[in-house]
Amino acid sequence: QGEPGAFPALAGNRAVLLADTTNLLRVVLQGGYLPATAGNPRPHGMPPFRQVLGDEDVAAVLSFVRNAWGNQAPGVGTIDAYRAREARNP
C-alpha cells in the first residue's frame, strides 16, 4: 500500500491502473531506481526479478497488485510477461 517518504502507494496509483502494463512489467523484470537528489540523497529502488520469477509468477504478482487495495484493473497475462521479457532479449 506504500509508506509516505519511502515507498509509493500502489492503491489508486495511475501507473498500476493504466491499460498498458509495459511499465509495470519492466519494473518487475528490470528493477527501478530513482536518481539521487539533494532532497532524497539515498532513494529506494526495486531490484530486478527477471532471474527469480517466471512469466506466470510475474503475471500473478501484477494481476494481484492491479486488483488489491481497492484497485480494479484487468489482470496481466502470462503472454504479456513473456513478451516483455523477450523484448529485452533480442
C-alpha positions as CSV (number, residue, x, y, z in Angstrom):
1,Q,0.0,0.0,0.0
2,G,3.0,2.3,0.3
3,E,4.8,4.2,3.0
4,P,5.0,8.0,2.8
5,G,8.5,9.2,2.1
6,A,9.8,5.7,1.4
7,F,7.6,3.6,-0.9
8,P,4.9,4.9,-3.3
9,A,1.3,3.8,-2.7
10,L,0.0,1.2,-5.1
11,A,-3.6,1.8,-4.2
12,G,-5.1,4.1,-6.8
13,N,-1.7,4.6,-8.4
14,R,-2.1,5.7,-12.1
15,A,0.9,3.6,-13.2
16,V,-0.7,0.5,-11.7
17,L,-4.1,1.1,-13.3
18,L,-3.0,2.1,-16.8
19,A,-4.4,-0.2,-19.6
20,D,-0.8,-0.6,-21.0
21,T,1.1,-2.7,-18.5
22,T,4.5,-2.3,-20.2
23,N,6.0,-0.1,-17.4
24,L,4.8,-2.4,-14.6
25,L,6.3,-5.3,-16.4
26,R,9.6,-3.5,-16.9
27,V,9.8,-2.5,-13.3
28,V,9.3,-6.1,-12.1
29,L,11.6,-7.6,-14.6
30,Q,14.3,-4.9,-14.8
31,G,14.0,-3.2,-11.5
32,G,13.6,0.5,-11.0
33,Y,15.9,3.1,-9.5
34,L,15.4,6.8,-9.0
35,P,18.3,9.2,-9.2
36,A,19.7,10.7,-6.0
37,T,18.8,14.3,-5.4
38,A,19.6,16.8,-2.7
39,G,16.2,16.2,-1.2
40,N,16.5,12.5,-1.5
41,P,20.2,11.5,-1.4
42,R,19.5,7.8,-0.9
43,P,16.4,6.9,-2.8
44,H,14.9,3.5,-2.5
45,G,14.8,1.3,-5.6
46,M,13.4,-2.0,-6.6
47,P,15.7,-4.9,-7.7
48,P,15.1,-6.8,-10.9
49,F,13.2,-10.1,-10.6
50,R,13.7,-11.4,-14.1
51,Q,16.1,-14.1,-12.9
52,V,13.9,-15.0,-9.9
53,L,10.3,-15.0,-11.2
54,G,8.9,-16.9,-14.2
55,D,6.4,-15.4,-16.5
56,E,3.4,-17.0,-14.7
57,D,4.7,-15.5,-11.4
58,V,5.2,-12.0,-12.8
59,A,1.7,-12.1,-14.3
60,A,0.2,-13.3,-11.0
61,V,2.0,-10.6,-8.9
62,L,1.0,-7.8,-11.2
63,S,-2.6,-9.1,-11.5
64,F,-2.8,-9.1,-7.7
65,V,-1.4,-5.6,-7.4
66,R,-3.8,-4.3,-10.1
67,N,-6.8,-5.7,-8.1
68,A,-5.7,-5.2,-4.4
69,W,-6.3,-2.3,-2.1
70,G,-9.4,-1.2,-4.0
71,N,-7.7,-1.2,-7.4
72,Q,-9.8,-2.5,-10.2
73,A,-7.9,-3.2,-13.4
74,P,-7.7,-6.2,-15.8
75,G,-5.1,-8.8,-14.9
76,V,-1.8,-9.2,-16.6
77,G,-1.4,-12.3,-18.9
78,T,1.5,-14.7,-18.9
79,I,1.9,-13.9,-22.6
80,D,2.4,-10.2,-21.7
81,A,5.1,-11.1,-19.2
82,Y,6.8,-13.3,-21.8
83,R,6.7,-10.6,-24.4
84,A,8.1,-8.0,-22.0
85,R,10.9,-10.4,-21.1
86,E,11.7,-11.2,-24.7
87,A,11.7,-7.5,-25.7
88,R,14.9,-7.2,-23.6
89,N,16.5,-10.4,-25.1
90,P,16.7,-9.8,-28.9
